Amino acid sequence: MKKSQITRLTILNKAFDLIYSNGYRASSIDEIIGTTKVTKGAFYYHFKNKEEMGIAIIDEILKPRLSNKFVELLENKNSPAESIYSLIRYLLMEDDLLKVELGCPASNLIQEMTPWNNSFSIALNNLVNQWLHLLIATLEKGQKNETINKGVDANSVANFILSGYWGARNLGKLEKSDKPYKAYLKELKMYLKALE
């Protein structure tokens, strides 16, 4: 990897940490530059402005990291129900990127930025649609191999699961506890079993 690519990745990773902790609008370019220890010139060499950097965080940090985990865990088990449960359990209980007290970084950006910024709305919508399509494909695969009931509406189920995940993340953030995660996972396991 070239030095300029390493610098860009460093900026994105440090900016992600800062934004995940404090929020996008509360994180200034000066703070981002301070945490990365790069010059203003280096920052502006890689990004025209803060918005471009924020979109790059979604496309180059969140999308590859979380979407790759979706693919890996959804293809890892024979049963779609087990695969989906394993994925959600991993995201809630095991992923070292995601912190209980900070919630879901994608959900945080959706709540903070989509009312104000169309570019963020588009990038985040693309990210969420990718996740939904992976969940839908897993459910439809289960319908084809008869491990998921053919009467199940895969689109509705995928939306329900992702909405529940975000709800559990937000409750965990509010309570600063993983108790809502455990409650959601318990109910999710029963719900997925009922789809078989």
Secondary structure, 3 states (H helix, E strand, C coil): CCHHHHHHHHHHHHHHHHHHHHCCCCCCHHHHHHHHCCCHHHHHHHCCCHHHHHHHHHHHHHHHHHHHHHHHHHCCCCCHHHHHHHHHHHHHHHCCCCCHHHCCHHHHHHHHHCCCCHHHHHHHHHHHHHHHHHHHHHHHHHHHCCCCCCCCCHHHHHHHHHHHHHHHHHHHHHHCCCHHHHHHHHHHHHHHHHCC
